[in-house]
Amino acid sequence: MVSVDGSIIIQIINFLLLVWVLNILLYKPIRRVVLERKNKFAGLEQKIGTLNGSARDSEDTYALRLRDARADGLKKKMDLLAIAAEEEKAVIDRINKTAQANLLEVREKIARDADTVRIALQKEIETFADAIGEKILGRAV
């Protein structure tokens, strides 16, 4: 049988002293480290959330700027195409005018040459007529 005597008080004091020492040396540092770790992870999670939000904002801004840049590029392209079409039309008009002028010059030159040849042939027509008549008749006309 177990007898209860004065040693039980010593055992209770010993147990309480052990719990107090373990609390100071072991439990409090572990709880402090766990609490610091929990706070650190909470801070990191908050920072991750902030960075994710910032990344989404940056991505939205990038997409908006990209869309605007594409629209500006398309507008500039259309403007350049319109300018190029106008320049092409001006060049074609200039070429057509030059070709018309050249065509008129060539026609005038051909007309002058034809007149010159006609005049030259008119002067020689009697000579040719006499030569043809002699050949046909076989004697001098």
CYANA upper distance limits for C-alpha pairs under 8 A (distance plus 0.5 A):
  4 VAL  CA      8 ILE  CA      7.19
  6 GLY  CA     10 ILE  CA      7.50
  7 SER  CA     11 GLN  CA      6.65
  8 ILE  CA     12 ILE  CA      6.64
  9 ILE  CA     13 ILE  CA      6.63
 10 ILE  CA     14 ASN  CA      6.40
 11 GLN  CA     15 PHE  CA      6.49
 12 ILE  CA     16 LEU  CA      6.61
 13 ILE  CA     17 LEU  CA      6.46
 14 ASN  CA     18 LEU  CA      6.55
 15 PHE  CA     19 VAL  CA      6.64
 16 LEU  CA     20 TRP  CA      6.59
 17 LEU  CA     21 VAL  CA      6.61
 18 LEU  CA     22 LEU  CA      6.48
 19 VAL  CA     23 ASN  CA      6.43
 20 TRP  CA     24 ILE  CA      6.78
 21 VAL  CA     25 LEU  CA      6.43
 21 VAL  CA     26 LEU  CA      8.47
 22 LEU  CA     26 LEU  CA      5.65
 22 LEU  CA     27 TYR  CA      6.86
 23 ASN  CA     27 TYR  CA      5.19
 23 ASN  CA     28 LYS  CA      6.27
 24 ILE  CA     28 LYS  CA      6.23
 24 ILE  CA     29 PRO  CA      8.08
 25 LEU  CA     29 PRO  CA      7.38
 26 LEU  CA     30 ILE  CA      6.74
 27 TYR  CA     31 ARG  CA      6.47
 28 LYS  CA     32 ARG  CA      6.44
 29 PRO  CA     33 VAL  CA      6.59
 30 ILE  CA     34 VAL  CA      6.58
 31 ARG  CA     35 LEU  CA      6.49
 32 ARG  CA     36 GLU  CA      6.55
 33 VAL  CA     37 ARG  CA      6.49
 34 VAL  CA     38 LYS  CA      6.54
 35 LEU  CA     39 ASN  CA      6.59
 36 GLU  CA     40 LYS  CA      6.45
 37 ARG  CA     41 PHE  CA      6.59
 38 LYS  CA     42 ALA  CA      6.61
 39 ASN  CA     43 GLY  CA      6.60
 40 LYS  CA     44 LEU  CA      6.60
 41 PHE  CA     45 GLU  CA      6.46
 42 ALA  CA     46 GLN  CA      6.64
 43 GLY  CA     47 LYS  CA      6.57
 44 LEU  CA     48 ILE  CA      6.49
 45 GLU  CA     49 GLY  CA      6.64
 46 GLN  CA     50 THR  CA      6.69
 47 LYS  CA     51 LEU  CA      6.54
 48 ILE  CA     52 ASN  CA      6.47
 49 GLY  CA     53 GLY  CA      6.65
 50 THR  CA     54 SER  CA      6.59
 51 LEU  CA     55 ALA  CA      6.42
 52 ASN  CA     56 ARG  CA      6.63
 53 GLY  CA     57 ASP  CA      6.65
 54 SER  CA     58 SER  CA      6.54
 55 ALA  CA     59 GLU  CA      6.47
 56 ARG  CA     60 ASP  CA      6.54
 57 ASP  CA     61 THR  CA      6.56
 58 SER  CA     62 TYR  CA      6.46
 59 GLU  CA     63 ALA  CA      6.56
 60 ASP  CA     64 LEU  CA      6.58
 61 THR  CA     65 ARG  CA      6.56
 62 TYR  CA     66 LEU  CA      6.42
 63 ALA  CA     67 ARG  CA      6.55
 64 LEU  CA     68 ASP  CA      6.63
 65 ARG  CA     69 ALA  CA      6.42
 66 LEU  CA     70 ARG  CA      6.57
 67 ARG  CA     71 ALA  CA      6.65
 68 ASP  CA     72 ASP  CA      6.56
 69 ALA  CA     73 GLY  CA      6.45
 70 ARG  CA     74 LEU  CA      6.51
 71 ALA  CA     75 LYS  CA      6.60
 72 ASP  CA     76 LYS  CA      6.56
 73 GLY  CA     77 LYS  CA      6.49
 74 LEU  CA     78 MET  CA      6.62
 75 LYS  CA     79 ASP  CA      6.61
 76 LYS  CA     80 LEU  CA      6.51
 77 LYS  CA     81 LEU  CA      6.56
 78 MET  CA     82 ALA  CA      6.62
 79 ASP  CA     83 ILE  CA      6.67
 80 LEU  CA     84 ALA  CA      6.44
 81 LEU  CA     85 ALA  CA      6.51
 82 ALA  CA     86 GLU  CA      6.72
 83 ILE  CA     87 GLU  CA      6.63
 84 ALA  CA     88 GLU  CA      6.41
 85 ALA  CA     89 LYS  CA      6.58
 86 GLU  CA     90 ALA  CA      6.67
 87 GLU  CA     91 VAL  CA      6.56
 88 GLU  CA     92 ILE  CA      6.53
 89 LYS  CA     93 ASP  CA      6.50
 90 ALA  CA     94 ARG  CA      6.60
 91 VAL  CA     95 ILE  CA      6.56
 92 ILE  CA     96 ASN  CA      6.47
 93 ASP  CA     97 LYS  CA      6.57
 94 ARG  CA     98 THR  CA      6.57
 95 ILE  CA     99 ALA  CA      6.42
 96 ASN  CA    100 GLN  CA      6.46
 97 LYS  CA    101 ALA  CA      6.58
 98 THR  CA    102 ASN  CA      6.52
 99 ALA  CA    103 LEU  CA      6.38
100 GLN  CA    104 LEU  CA      6.62
101 ALA  CA    105 GLU  CA      6.69
102 ASN  CA    106 VAL  CA      6.55
103 LEU  CA    107 ARG  CA      6.53
104 LEU  CA    108 GLU  CA      6.53
105 GLU  CA    109 LYS  CA      6.50
106 VAL  CA    110 ILE  CA      6.50
107 ARG  CA    111 ALA  CA      6.53
108 GLU  CA    112 ARG  CA      6.55
109 LYS  CA    113 ASP  CA      6.45
110 ILE  CA    114 ALA  CA      6.39
111 ALA  CA    115 ASP  CA      6.56
112 ARG  CA    116 THR  CA      6.54
113 ASP  CA    117 VAL  CA      6.50
114 ALA  CA    118 ARG  CA      6.36
115 ASP  CA    119 ILE  CA      6.51
116 THR  CA    120 ALA  CA      6.59
117 VAL  CA    121 LEU  CA      6.42
118 ARG  CA    122 GLN  CA      6.41
119 ILE  CA    123 LYS  CA      6.82
120 ALA  CA    124 GLU  CA      6.99
121 LEU  CA    125 ILE  CA      6.22
122 GLN  CA    126 GLU  CA      8.36
124 GLU  CA    128 PHE  CA      6.73
125 ILE  CA    129 ALA  CA      6.43
126 GLU  CA    130 ASP  CA      6.56
127 THR  CA    131 ALA  CA      6.70
128 PHE  CA    132 ILE  CA      6.53
129 ALA  CA    133 GLY  CA      6.46
130 ASP  CA    134 GLU  CA      6.59
130 ASP  CA    140 ALA  CA      8.49
130 ASP  CA    141 VAL  CA      7.07
131 ALA  CA    135 LYS  CA      6.74
132 ILE  CA    136 ILE  CA      6.58
133 GLY  CA    137 LEU  CA      6.38
133 GLY  CA    138 GLY  CA      8.35
133 GLY  CA    140 ALA  CA      8.33
133 GLY  CA    141 VAL  CA      7.29
134 GLU  CA    138 GLY  CA      5.69
134 GLU  CA    139 ARG  CA      5.57
134 GLU  CA    140 ALA  CA      5.64
134 GLU  CA    141 VAL  CA      6.59
135 LYS  CA    139 ARG  CA      7.68
